[in-house]
Amino acid sequence: MTDNLIFANATPRFALPLLHAGQAQKEIFVNEALTQADTLLHCAVTGESASPPENSVGDEAWLIGTGASGDWEGHDAEIATRRGNAWAFVSPRNGMRVFDISSGCEMLFFGSWRKASLLVEPLGGLIVDGEARAAINDLIAALQALGILPSA
């Protein structure tokens, strides 16, 4: 397991390392910034899991579920990527979005990860109005969960 490198001067949102004039070993700082940017730009996760996959490849990112174990212990809700023989972690920020490839669903972080729940379609019959209202309310709640509509 590895924790992210801590740099004295870094960007405020995702702690990307900043270079200094005349700095030695620039490649360490630049490579760290590029690998972290590669994880974050157009972020997509393979899926959500509380434990590391046994055969992860370098281009996969995973959303760490609640009760993480193994190399992911203590990193709940973070995004994990494989870097060589170790895991690197990114802490989410409010407003961050990721696409979950396994579910085909976008997720939003606002204190915790949110995704829209499956909507129940109105079936018709004698209670169409009540079912239609319930379906519309579910749709509004799903759009609010994704941050597309503001919460009441």
C-alpha positions in Angstrom: 0.0 0.0 0.0 1.1 3.5 -0.6 -0.1 6.9 0.4 0.2 9.8 -2.0 3.3 11.9 -1.8 3.0 15.1 0.2 4.6 18.1 -1.5 5.4 21.4 0.3 3.8 23.4 -2.5 0.8 22.0 -4.2 -2.4 23.0 -5.9 -5.2 23.6 -3.4 -7.9 21.2 -4.8 -6.1 18.0 -5.6 -2.6 18.6 -4.2 -0.8 18.5 -7.6 2.8 19.3 -7.0 4.2 22.7 -8.1 7.7 23.2 -9.4 10.1 25.8 -8.0 12.6 27.8 -10.1 15.9 25.9 -10.3 14.4 22.8 -8.7 16.3 19.5 -8.9 14.6 16.2 -9.9 11.7 17.9 -11.7 10.7 14.7 -13.2 9.4 13.4 -9.8 7.1 16.4 -9.5 6.0 16.4 -13.1 5.3 12.7 -13.2 3.3 12.7 -10.0 1.2 15.6 -11.3 0.6 13.9 -14.7 -0.4 10.6 -13.2 -2.8 12.3 -10.8 -4.2 14.5 -13.6 -4.6 11.3 -15.7 -6.8 9.8 -13.0 -8.9 12.9 -12.5 -9.5 14.1 -16.1 -12.8 12.7 -17.5 -12.7 10.4 -14.5 -14.2 6.9 -14.9 -14.0 4.1 -12.4 -14.2 0.4 -13.3 -16.6 -0.1 -10.4 -17.0 0.2 -6.6 -15.4 -2.3 -4.2 -14.4 -2.4 -0.6 -11.3 -4.6 -1.4 -8.7 -4.3 -4.1 -9.1 -6.5 -7.1 -6.6 -9.4 -7.4 -5.6 -8.7 -11.0 -5.8 -4.9 -11.5 -4.2 -3.3 -14.5 -2.6 0.1 -14.5 -5.3 2.0 -16.4 -8.1 1.1 -14.0 -9.5 3.4 -11.3 -11.7 2.0 -8.6 -14.2 3.7 -6.2 -13.5 2.4 -2.7 -16.6 1.3 -0.9 -17.5 1.5 2.8 -15.5 -0.7 5.1 -12.5 -1.0 2.9 -10.0 -3.7 3.6 -6.5 -4.8 2.7 -4.4 -2.2 0.9 -7.5 0.1 0.8 -8.1 0.1 4.5 -8.7 3.7 5.7 -9.5 5.0 2.2 -13.3 4.7 2.1 -14.9 6.8 -0.7 -11.6 7.6 -2.3 -10.5 6.7 -5.8 -7.8 4.2 -6.1 -5.5 3.7 -9.1 -2.6 1.2 -9.6 0.8 2.7 -9.9 3.4 0.0 -10.4 3.1 -2.4 -7.5 1.3 0.0 -5.2 -2.1 1.8 -5.0 -2.4 5.6 -5.1 -5.5 7.4 -3.7 -7.4 10.5 -4.6 -9.7 12.1 -2.0 -12.9 13.3 -3.6 -14.0 16.9 -3.3 -17.6 18.2 -3.2 -18.9 18.5 -6.7 -16.6 15.8 -8.2 -18.3 13.6 -10.8 -17.2 10.1 -11.9 -18.6 7.7 -14.4 -19.1 4.1 -13.1 -18.4 1.8 -16.0 -19.9 -1.3 -14.3 -23.3 0.4 -13.8 -23.2 2.8 -16.7 -24.1 5.6 -14.3 -22.7 8.9 -13.3 -22.0 9.5 -9.6 -21.7 12.8 -7.7 -19.7 13.4 -4.6 -21.3 15.8 -2.0 -20.2 14.6 1.4 -20.7 11.0 0.1 -21.0 9.4 -3.3 -24.5 9.7 -4.8 -26.1 8.1 -7.8 -29.6 8.0 -9.1 -31.8 5.1 -8.1 -33.8 3.1 -10.6 -37.1 4.7 -11.4 -40.3 2.7 -11.4 -42.4 3.3 -14.5 -46.2 4.0 -14.1 -48.1 0.9 -15.1 -51.5 2.5 -16.0 -54.9 1.3 -15.0 -57.2 3.2 -12.6 -54.5 5.0 -10.7 -52.5 6.5 -13.5 -52.5 10.0 -12.0 -51.1 8.7 -8.7 -48.5 6.6 -10.4 -47.5 9.4 -12.8 -47.1 11.8 -9.8 -44.9 9.2 -8.0 -42.8 8.6 -11.1 -42.3 12.3 -11.6 -41.3 12.7 -7.9 -38.8 9.9 -8.3 -37.4 11.5 -11.4 -37.0 14.8 -9.6 -35.3 13.1 -6.7 -32.9 11.3 -9.1 -32.0 14.6 -10.9 -31.4 16.2 -7.5 -29.2 13.3 -6.4 -27.0 13.9 -9.4 -26.9 17.6 -8.9 -28.7 18.3 -12.2 -31.6 20.0 -10.3 -31.1 21.9 -7.0 -32.3 20.3 -3.8 -35.3 21.8 -2.1 
